């Protein structure tokens, strides 16, 4: 979970929604980091599955664990950021 938190903080510092050309490029970088971090969280969760228990005395274990939820949220946030950044008009700023 520390890795997921770190990826989320770095992506949010980069900004997910760009308003001019330079900001859009960095927003895409942040969005890709979110998607990659979510994919890593999903992969880590799938590789660390607990062993299946057989018998009648086994406690219930949900097939949906925290890593899957965190990974899905990160991937979803990255995809939403890419769609929002791509459809947002570029603002021309003067300096």
HELIX and SHEET records of a PDB file:
HELIX    1   1 UNK A    2  UNK A   14  1                                  13    
HELIX    2   2 UNK A   21  UNK A   47  1                                  27    
HELIX    3   3 UNK A   66  UNK A   87  1                                  22    
END                                                                             
